[in-house]
Amino acid sequence: MKSRMMTVLSMMLFFIFSSTAGAATFINIGTGSTGGTYYPVGSAMASIWNKSIPDMRAASQSTGGTAQNIQLLENGEAEVAFTDGLYYFAYNGLQSFEGKPQKHLRGVTPLYPEPVQLMVAEDSGIKSIKDLKGKRIGIGAVGSGTEYTSRALLKAAGIDPEKGVRTQNLGLSETASALADKNIDAGFMMAAIGASALVEVTTMGTGHLISLDEDVIAALNKELPYYSKFIIPANSYKGQTEPLTVAATWNILTAHEKLDGDLVYNMTKALYENKGDLVIVAANMSFMDAKEVGVIKIPLHPGAERYFKEIGEIK
């Protein structure tokens, strides 16, 4: 009799556990390397969702960044993911995604801008991007987003990137070193405001940032719609006493179109209600603002769209 009662009790516990486990919602967040911004912010998001949404089981996964994250979403190995401007090409089947558009991608929220900042050598005499003709220019590492954007910016300024300038493929820290060593006259540096390489250049006095011409930004926007005008506040860098006008692409949070609408609504709402937790992890997250939802250049997920309509940011 005792044995039978134990069996019945065990079965009851099994069904209770199974019912509870079945109700759990597992969310995998595709982020980036552990040393970058995506991963710690993704971990903070997981914490917010786990404490704010009943039965949520969210976790941040370290990845190779946007390209891998898009693949994880397509394969069903991630439900939400961090993406940079590459999401635009992926959704529309352009560049490396030609013939295979990623139509499952949906926007959830803008995160923070990543401006392309034009650093010029202190004694270069360069006042405008249009003055770069004939100069030695760092345009980013081979195959990088910085290189692609740099070439597009030069074209927008009326300069042939193949013949009109002497380009060098340099990464962020390499550009800073090249400016210090006077090996280049200017360099495009695509990074968040306050990135260490930019701070190094301005602090050492080997270079300073200049604004981009409004017509050049407008031309870039026509070529690459995910870029828009952005203002870097005064005093963001040493010696920068005036605001700077630049072009910036926004990092955004994306989701698979099949993710439940009510769930995405609650996830989006929780992020904004707990934004302070994200800012503690990364100061850049102070830029996360519902008013910037228009920078997302793919369709919004219906759940996120519902939230932004509810707070009056979209109609």
N, C-alpha and C positions, 0 to 999 in steps of 0.2 A: 504493500500500500504506500509506504514511504517512498519507495523507488518510483512508483507511478506519479505521485504528487510532485516529485522533483522533476520528472520528465515534463509534466504539464507546465510547471513553473518555468522551466528552461525554454519551452516552446513559446510561452507568453512573452518572456524577456526577448527572445529572438525576434518575434513579430513587432514588439515595441521598438527595438533597435532598428529593425529593417524599415519600419515606418518613418522613424526619425531621420535615418540616413537618406531615405528616398526623398525627403522633403528638402534636404540641403541643396543649395545652389553653388556649384563649383565654377569659379571664374579664374582663368589664367590670364595674367597681364603680361604681354610682350613688351619688354622695356629696352635695355641697352646694356653696355658693359657696367660692371660693378663700380668702376671708377668714374663713370659719367653722371649726368643729372637724371636721366630717365629712370635708372634702377632704384635709387633711394626714394624718388617721388612716387614711383609705382608701388613701392613697399608701403609708403605712407597712405596711398589711396586704398590699398588692400586693407590696412588697419581701419581706416574710416568706414569702409563698406562692411567689414566684419562686425563692427560695433554698432552700426546704424541700421543695418538691414537684417531682419530675422533670418536665421538659417543660412546666411551667406558664408561661403568658404572661398575667399579670394586670396590669391598668392601672386607675388611678383616673380617673373622669370627673367634671368639674365640672358640677353641675346646679342646678336651682332648688330642690332639697330634696325632701322626702318625696313630695308629690303627683306631681312629675315622675318620681321614682324608681319609684314604683308603676307608672306608665305605661310606663316603659322596660322593666320586668320583664314586663309584659303583652305588649309588642310584641316581646319577644325581643332588645331592644337592650342589655340588662344581664342578668347572671346573678345577681348579688348586689347588695344596696342597703342604705343606711342609711335607717331610718324612725323617726319619732316616733309618738306615740299615734294618729295618723291611720290607721296600719295596721289598727287594730281596726275602725274604721268601714269601711275599704276591704274587708276580708275578709268582713265581715258584711253588706255592702250597705246601710249606713246613711248618713244625712246626704247629702252630695254624691254618694255612691256608691249611692244608692237605685236599685234595679232593675238594678244591674250589679255584683254582689259579685265581688271579686277573689279567687276561691278558689284561685288558683295560688300565693298567698303562703304561705311557710313560714318559721318562725323558725329562726335559726341560733344566736345567742347574745345575751344581754343585754349592753349596752355600758356606759352610765352613766345615772344618774338626772338628771332635770331637774325639780327641785322648784318648786312654785308657792309663792312666799314673800310673806308679807303684811308690808309695811313701813308703819309708822304714824309720823305726825309726832311729833316729840319731846315736844311739849306738848299732844298731842291727848287724853290721858287714856284712850285706847282700850286695853283689856286683853285683849279677846277679839273674835273675828270677829263675835260677836253684838252687840257694841257699835257696829257700823258703821251701824246704822239711823239714817237722817237725815243721815249724813255725806257729805262730798264724796269720791268714790272714783275712783281711776284703775283702769280695768278692762282695759287693753290696747288695741292698735290695732284699728280696725274690721275685723271678719272674721278676726281672728287666733285662734290656739288659746288665747291668754291670755284674750281676751274670752269665748270659749265656756266656759272653765273657771271664770272669775271669776263668771259668771252662775250656773253650776251650784253653785258654793260658797256663794253668797249664798242660793240657794234651800235648800241643805242646812242653812244656819244659820237658816232660817225667815224670811228677808228677801226681799221682792219686789224683784227687781233693776230693775223698771220704776218702782215707786212708793216703795219703802222707802228708797232711797238716791239721791243725786245723782251720777250716773255721768259720767265723762269718758273718752273714748277716747284713751288715751295710750300710746305705745310705751315701751320700757324706759328710754331716756335722758330722754324727756319726763317720765316719772313722777318720775325723780330730780330734774329741774329744778323740777317743780311742787311737790314736797315742800320743796325749798330756798326757793322763793318763797312758800311757805305758801298755795298755790292749791288744794291738796287736803289732806285729813286722813289719807288712807291710800291705798295702791296695791298691787295684786297684781302681782308681778314674777316672771315665769316665766323662769328662767335657771339655768344651772349655778352651783353654789356658788362664790363668789368672783368672779362676773361684775363687770366694772368699774363698772357703774351702781350696784350694791348696795354695793360697797366705797366708792364716792364718797359715798353718803348717810350711811353709818355713820361714815366717817372725818371728814366735815364736822360730824357731830353733829346733822344736820337730821332724822334719823329712826332708828328701830330696828326690828328684826324681832320678831314675836311668834309664839308657837305657835298652831296650829289646834286647836280642841277635838276630842277623840277621836270624839265622836258625829257631828260634822260630817264628819270624814274617812271614817267608816264609811258615812254617807249618800251621800257623793260616790262612794265605791267601788261602791255599788249602782247608781248612775246611770251612772258611767263606770268599768267594771271594770279598765281599764288603769291607774288610779290606785291607789296603796297608801300606807300609812303610811311615813314616812321620817324619820330623825333627822339633823339637821344638827349635827355635833359642836361642842362648846363651843369658843370662841375662833376660829371660822371668820371672824368679823368683829370689828372693834374694838368693845370694850365688851360683847361677847356672852359672858358668863362661864358660862352654862348651856346645855346642849343644847336644841335646838328641835325640836318635833314638827310636821311639815308633811306635805303630800301630794305625791307625786312620780309622774311618769310616766317610764318608762324608754325611752331610745332603744335600738333593737335592730337587729341585722343580720338582714336577711331574704334569702331566696333563692327562685328559681322552683322549683316542685315537681318539674320535669323534670330538674333538675340531678342528675348522677350521685351516688348515695348514698356510694360509697367516696370520691369526690372531696371531698364536703362533710365527711365524717368527717375526712379528712386536713387539710382547711382549718381546721376547728374546732380540732383537736388542735394544729396549728401555731400558732394564735393564742395559745392558753394556754401553750404551751411557750416562746413568745417575747413574752410579755406586756410585759416590760420595755422592748422596742423601741417599743411603743405608748405607754407611760407617758412615755417621753422626749419624744414628740411632743405629747402632751396629758395633763396631770396627771389629768384626769377619768377617763382609762382605768384608773386604779388601782381604780376601782369595778367593772370587769369581773370578775365572779366567777361561777363555775359554780354556786355555792350559790343564786344569784339567778335561776336558770333559770325558776322558777315565775312570775316577773313577765311572762313572754311569754304573751299571751292568744290566740294562734292556734296551730294544730298545729305541732310541731317538724318540721323536715326529717328524714327517717329517718336520714340520715348524722349529723346533729348529735345526734339522739336516741341513736344508738348510742354516741357518745362520752360523753354524760352518764350513760348507763347503765353504761358501762365503768368510770367513775371513781366510781360509786356515788351520784350526785346524784339520779337518778330510778330507779324500779324498772321 
